[in-house]
């Protein structure tokens, strides 16, 4: 079972997502839920909840906060 990169809900792999940072040659791959996918699409114009330029840093911070110890 996969989890949404953004909200950590369970997903069935319907919306694969890959974000690449060309400046640092890093990328994030995974799946997002339907709600987060549409919010992410809205951010294509740097509007809405997520800005593409800050996605990788935000996703890493969110992942660290949600990690079980």
N, CA and C of each residue as an Amber inpcrd file, in Angstrom:
protein
   207
   0.8480000  -1.1790000   0.0000000   0.0000000   0.0000000   0.0000000
   0.8920000   1.2400000   0.0000000   0.5940000   2.1580000  -0.8860000
   1.3540000   3.3980000  -0.9850000   0.6610000   4.5010000  -0.1960000
   1.4320000   5.5220000   0.1370000   0.9060000   6.6610000   0.8800000
   1.1220000   7.9390000   0.0890000   0.2220000   8.8870000   0.2720000
   0.3280000  10.1850000  -0.3840000   1.5620000  10.9090000   0.1520000
   2.3510000  11.4830000  -0.7550000   3.5470000  12.2260000  -0.3470000
   3.2090000  13.4370000   0.5030000   2.0270000  13.9970000   0.3270000
   1.6970000  15.2600000   0.9700000   0.9050000  15.0870000   2.2550000
  -0.1910000  14.3460000   2.2030000  -1.0470000  14.2510000   3.3950000
  -0.9150000  12.9210000   4.1210000  -0.1550000  11.9850000   3.5660000
   0.1360000  10.6760000   4.1690000  -1.0700000   9.7520000   4.2550000
  -2.1450000  10.0340000   3.4970000  -3.2740000   9.1100000   3.4120000
  -2.9000000   7.9440000   2.5050000  -3.5810000   6.8120000   2.6750000
  -3.3280000   5.6630000   1.8120000  -3.8680000   5.9450000   0.4140000
  -3.0910000   5.5780000  -0.5940000  -3.5040000   5.7390000  -1.9910000
  -3.2560000   4.4280000  -2.7290000  -3.9000000   4.2830000  -3.8680000
  -3.7480000   3.0610000  -4.6410000  -2.8780000   3.2590000  -5.8720000
  -2.0740000   4.2930000  -5.9050000  -1.1430000   4.4990000  -7.0030000
  -1.7650000   5.0770000  -8.2550000  -2.8790000   5.7840000  -8.1120000
  -3.5550000   6.3410000  -9.2790000  -2.8450000   7.5680000  -9.8200000
  -2.2160000   8.3450000  -8.9680000  -1.5980000   9.6010000  -9.3720000
  -0.1030000   9.5880000  -9.0570000   0.7090000   9.0120000  -9.9510000
   2.1590000   9.0450000  -9.7150000   2.6880000  10.4560000  -9.9280000
   3.6710000  10.8250000  -9.1370000   4.2130000  12.1750000  -9.2000000
   5.7270000  12.1090000  -9.1060000   6.4030000  12.8730000  -9.9460000
   7.8540000  13.0050000  -9.8650000   8.1910000  14.4720000 -10.0290000
   8.9120000  15.0100000  -9.0630000   9.3250000  16.4100000  -9.0950000
  10.8400000  16.4370000  -9.1430000  11.3820000  17.1470000 -10.1330000
  12.8330000  17.2290000 -10.2900000  13.2930000  18.6570000 -10.0650000
  14.4090000  18.7800000  -9.3780000  15.0560000  20.0720000  -9.1790000
  16.2970000  20.0800000 -10.0560000  16.2650000  20.8540000 -11.1250000
  17.3820000  20.8360000 -12.0730000  18.6240000  21.5060000 -11.5160000
  18.4680000  22.3970000 -10.5460000  19.6300000  23.0770000  -9.9750000
  20.4930000  22.1330000  -9.1460000  19.8620000  21.2560000  -8.3740000
  20.6410000  20.3700000  -7.5100000  20.5780000  18.9080000  -7.9480000
  19.9620000  18.6200000  -9.0760000  19.8670000  17.2590000  -9.6300000
  19.2410000  16.2760000  -8.6530000  18.2410000  16.7060000  -7.9290000
  17.5200000  15.8170000  -7.0300000  16.0980000  15.6480000  -7.5370000
  15.4620000  14.5820000  -7.0850000  14.0740000  14.3640000  -7.4690000
  13.3420000  13.6340000  -6.3570000  12.0400000  13.7830000  -6.3590000
  11.1630000  13.1060000  -5.4130000  10.1410000  12.3480000  -6.2400000
   9.9890000  11.0460000  -5.9650000   9.0100000  10.2210000  -6.6690000
   8.0570000   9.6250000  -5.6530000   6.8280000   9.4470000  -6.0790000
   5.8470000   8.8130000  -5.2220000   4.4570000   8.9990000  -5.7800000
   3.4840000   8.8570000  -4.9100000   2.0910000   8.9840000  -5.3040000
   1.4120000  10.0360000  -4.4470000   0.3760000  10.6330000  -5.0030000
  -0.4320000  11.5870000  -4.2550000  -1.8940000  11.1890000  -4.3720000
  -2.6970000  11.6050000  -3.4020000  -4.1310000  11.3420000  -3.4510000
  -4.7940000  12.3050000  -4.4370000  -6.0490000  12.0650000  -4.7150000
  -6.7640000  12.8860000  -5.6970000  -6.8180000  14.3510000  -5.2800000
  -7.1130000  14.5980000  -4.0070000  -7.2180000  15.9780000  -3.5140000
  -5.8810000  16.7130000  -3.6620000  -4.8000000  16.1040000  -3.2180000
  -3.4810000  16.7410000  -3.3010000  -3.0250000  16.8820000  -4.7460000
  -3.4090000  15.9350000  -5.6160000  -3.0540000  16.0280000  -7.0260000
  -3.6530000  17.2780000  -7.6490000  -4.9210000  17.5370000  -7.3690000
  -5.5600000  18.7260000  -7.9420000  -4.9860000  20.0110000  -7.3440000
  -4.6410000  19.9980000  -6.0750000  -3.9830000  21.1580000  -5.4720000
  -2.6090000  21.3770000  -6.0990000  -1.9130000  20.2930000  -6.3860000
  -0.5920000  20.3910000  -6.9990000  -0.6960000  20.9410000  -8.4190000
  -1.6990000  20.5080000  -9.1780000  -1.9080000  21.0130000 -10.5370000
  -2.2070000  22.5070000 -10.5070000  -2.9970000  22.9570000  -9.5440000
  -3.2910000  24.3840000  -9.4150000  -2.0270000  25.1920000  -9.1630000
  -1.0360000  24.5840000  -8.5330000   0.1870000  25.3060000  -8.1920000
   1.1400000  25.4320000  -9.3790000   0.7680000  24.8970000 -10.5320000
   1.6290000  24.9890000 -11.7230000   1.9330000  26.4460000 -12.0710000
   1.0010000  27.3220000 -11.8340000   1.1970000  28.7470000 -12.0900000
   1.7080000  29.4780000 -10.8420000   2.2850000  28.7110000  -9.8940000
   2.7300000  29.2490000  -8.6040000   1.5870000  29.9250000  -7.8570000
   0.4200000  29.3080000  -7.9390000  -0.7490000  29.7570000  -7.1910000
  -1.2360000  28.5760000  -6.3700000  -2.0440000  28.8500000  -5.3890000
  -2.6190000  27.7670000  -4.6160000  -1.7390000  27.3600000  -3.4520000
  -1.9410000  26.1330000  -3.0030000  -1.3020000  25.6520000  -1.7840000
   0.1940000  25.4340000  -1.9370000   0.6270000  24.7980000  -3.0170000
   2.0200000  24.4120000  -3.1830000   2.6620000  25.2000000  -4.3100000
   3.8540000  25.6780000  -4.0860000   4.6410000  26.2820000  -5.1530000
   5.6900000  25.2630000  -5.5540000   5.8350000  25.0250000  -6.8270000
   6.7510000  23.9860000  -7.2950000   8.1770000  24.2150000  -6.8250000
   8.5800000  25.4640000  -6.7130000   9.9540000  25.7590000  -6.3190000
  10.2480000  25.3700000  -4.8750000   9.2300000  25.2360000  -4.0410000
   9.4370000  24.8890000  -2.6300000   8.9470000  23.4910000  -2.2890000
   8.4980000  22.7110000  -3.2700000   7.8800000  21.4230000  -2.9820000
   8.8320000  20.4440000  -2.3090000  10.0480000  20.3170000  -2.8160000
  10.9680000  19.3060000  -2.2880000  11.3000000  19.5730000  -0.8260000
  11.6090000  20.8080000  -0.4840000  11.9210000  21.1390000   0.9080000
  10.7110000  20.8990000   1.8000000   9.5360000  21.2480000   1.3220000
   8.3180000  21.0620000   2.1110000   8.0350000  19.5810000   2.3220000
   8.1960000  18.7820000   1.2730000   7.9190000  17.3540000   1.3770000
   8.8950000  16.6730000   2.3340000  10.1560000  17.0620000   2.2970000
  11.1350000  16.4780000   3.2250000  10.8000000  16.8310000   4.6660000
  10.4400000  18.0780000   4.9080000  10.0820000  18.4930000   6.2640000
   8.8540000  17.7360000   6.7430000   7.8670000  17.5940000   5.9000000
   6.6360000  16.8840000   6.2610000   6.9320000  15.4170000   6.5440000
   7.7810000  14.8060000   5.7370000   8.1320000  13.4030000   5.9310000
   8.8270000  13.2160000   7.2750000   9.7440000  14.1020000   7.6310000
  10.4580000  13.9870000   8.8960000   9.5240000  14.1450000  10.0890000
   8.5580000  15.0470000   9.9960000   7.6300000  15.2410000  11.1080000
   6.7150000  14.0400000  11.2980000   6.3960000  13.3300000  10.2000000
   5.4580000  12.2210000  10.2740000   6.1380000  10.8750000  10.5310000
   7.4460000  10.8540000  10.6080000   8.1710000   9.6050000  10.7920000
   7.9210000   9.0340000  12.1860000   7.6320000   7.7510000  12.2360000
   7.4480000   7.0750000  13.5220000   8.8120000   6.7380000  14.1010000
   8.9710000   6.9630000  15.3790000  10.2650000   6.7030000  16.0280000
  10.2440000   5.3250000  16.6470000
